[in-house]
Each structure stands twice: as C-alpha cells, then as structure tokens.
Amino acid sequence: MKNLNISEMKKIKGGGVSISAILGIGSLITFLAGIIDGFARPLKCN
C-alpha cells in the first residue's frame, strides 16, 4: 500500500453525490409513491 501526500489526495476524484442527483432520486420516489397511492386508494376529485 502506498501512502499519499496532501497534493496527491487532493487530486483524487469520485465518490461524491451531487445535490441534483439527490433531488432527482427523491422526486422519482415521490412520483412513484403517488402513482401507487392512486391505484391503492382511488379518491374522487372535488
């Protein structure tokens, strides 16, 4: 195993999750939950 110095550590990229990815996944989960809820409990529009 090789020990890295500070400048080598700063060059490493990867493993990060962007805010837009988190929002996109959250939106997809919310949308799918709404579809499932609509089929499970169909309510009449007022």
Sequence and secondary structure as in RCSB ss.txt:
>XXXX:A:sequence
MKNLNISEMKKIKGGGVSISAILGIGSLITFLAGIIDGFARPLKCN
>XXXX:A:secstr
     HHHHHT       HHHHHHHHHHHHHHHHHHHHHHS     
